[in-house]
């Protein structure tokens, strides 16, 4: 047993395992990743609140300007509808059946991003029509369901 104890003592003096393994770098990297995740997924609280009319006055917008914005947002929305449907169809009709699964996943990711942009512009139109800032997803969903069933 004396040999193992001697080797262990010698190795402990010669080998600095935390430095060799880069434990400080790894722990720093994990900490930075957690901080980045918090900044990305936890929204910041607003410093002040304002109503739709106050924002309209602050930005010097008229009702005609808002109608132009709605029209502009609708055009962008139609573009994203076309992009979402075309990329989704391309992913399944062509790539999936050609057994190009990695490309299918990439194409579905692009389709998901374009769908999120479609939702974004639709939500902005909803807020302008409601004349309310800070609408919730639940409010939008109830409006969407009512509109689709009517």
C-alpha positions in Angstrom: 0.0 0.0 0.0 2.9 2.3 0.6 3.7 2.4 -3.2 0.2 3.6 -4.1 0.2 6.2 -1.4 3.6 7.5 -2.6 2.4 7.6 -6.3 -0.8 9.3 -5.3 1.1 12.0 -3.3 3.6 12.5 -6.2 0.8 12.7 -8.8 -1.2 15.1 -6.7 1.7 17.4 -6.5 2.5 17.1 -10.3 -1.0 17.1 -11.8 -3.3 20.0 -11.4 -6.5 18.3 -12.5 -8.9 21.3 -12.4 -6.5 23.3 -14.6 -6.0 20.4 -17.0 -9.7 19.8 -17.3 -10.5 23.5 -17.6 -13.1 23.3 -14.9 -13.1 27.1 -14.4 -13.7 27.6 -18.1 -16.5 25.0 -18.2 -18.2 26.5 -15.1 -17.8 30.0 -16.5 -19.3 28.8 -19.8 -22.3 27.2 -18.1 -22.9 30.4 -16.1 -22.8 32.6 -19.2 -25.1 30.2 -21.0 -27.7 30.3 -18.2 -27.5 34.2 -18.1 -28.0 34.3 -21.9 -31.0 32.0 -21.6 -32.5 34.2 -18.9 -32.0 37.3 -21.1 -33.6 35.5 -24.1 -36.6 33.9 -22.5 -37.5 36.1 -19.6 -39.0 39.4 -20.9 -38.0 42.6 -19.3 -40.6 44.5 -17.3 -41.7 47.7 -18.8 -40.5 50.9 -17.0 -43.7 52.7 -17.7 -47.2 51.9 -19.1 -49.2 54.0 -21.5 -52.5 53.6 -23.2 -53.1 53.2 -26.9 -54.2 56.8 -27.2 -51.2 58.1 -25.3 -48.9 56.1 -27.6 -50.8 57.3 -30.7 -50.3 60.9 -29.5 -46.7 60.4 -28.6 -45.9 59.0 -32.0 -48.1 61.6 -33.8 -50.2 59.0 -35.5 -53.6 59.7 -37.1 -56.4 57.2 -37.8 -55.3 57.2 -41.5 -51.8 56.3 -40.5 -53.1 53.4 -38.5 -55.2 52.2 -41.5 -52.1 52.4 -43.7 -50.1 50.4 -41.1 -52.9 47.8 -41.0 -52.8 47.6 -44.8 -49.0 47.3 -44.8 -49.1 44.6 -42.1 -51.7 42.7 -44.1 -49.4 42.7 -47.2 -46.5 41.4 -45.1 -48.8 38.9 -43.5 -49.8 37.5 -46.9 -46.2 37.2 -47.8 -45.5 35.1 -44.7 -48.6 33.0 -45.4 -47.2 32.2 -48.8 -43.7 31.6 -47.4 -45.0 29.3 -44.6 -47.2 27.2 -46.9 -44.6 26.9 -49.6 -41.7 25.9 -47.3 -43.9 23.5 -45.4 -45.1 21.9 -48.7 -41.6 21.8 -50.0 -40.4 20.1 -46.8 -42.9 17.3 -47.1 -43.7 16.9 -50.8 -40.2 17.0 -52.0 -37.6 16.6 -49.3 -39.3 14.1 -47.0 -40.2 11.8 -49.8 -36.7 12.0 -51.2 -35.5 10.9 -47.7 -33.6 14.0 -47.1 -34.4 14.2 -43.5 -31.9 16.8 -42.4 -33.0 19.2 -45.1 -36.6 18.5 -44.1 -35.9 19.5 -40.5 -34.1 22.7 -41.7 -37.0 23.6 -44.0 -39.5 23.0 -41.2 -37.5 25.3 -39.0 -37.7 28.0 -41.7 -41.4 27.3 -41.9 -41.8 27.7 -38.2 -39.9 31.1 -38.2 -42.1 32.4 -41.0 -45.2 31.2 -39.1 -44.0 33.1 -36.0 -43.7 36.2 -38.1 -47.1 35.7 -39.5 -48.5 35.5 -36.0 -46.6 38.6 -35.0 -48.1 40.8 -37.7 -51.5 39.3 -37.1 -51.2 40.1 -33.4 -50.1 43.7 -34.2 -53.2 44.2 -36.4 -55.3 42.8 -33.6 -53.9 45.3 -31.1 -54.4 48.2 -33.5 -58.0 47.2 -34.2 -58.7 46.7 -30.5 -56.9 50.0 -29.7 -55.3 48.4 -26.7 -51.6 47.9 -26.0 -50.4 44.8 -24.2 -53.1 42.4 -25.3 -52.6 38.8 -24.2 -52.5 35.7 -26.3 -55.7 34.6 -24.6 -57.5 37.7 -25.9 -56.1 37.2 -29.4 -57.1 33.5 -29.3 -60.7 34.2 -28.3 -61.0 36.8 -31.0 -59.5 34.4 -33.6 -61.9 31.6 -32.6 -64.9 33.9 -32.7 -63.9 35.2 -36.1 -63.3 31.7 -37.5 -66.6 30.3 -36.3 -68.6 33.2 -37.6 
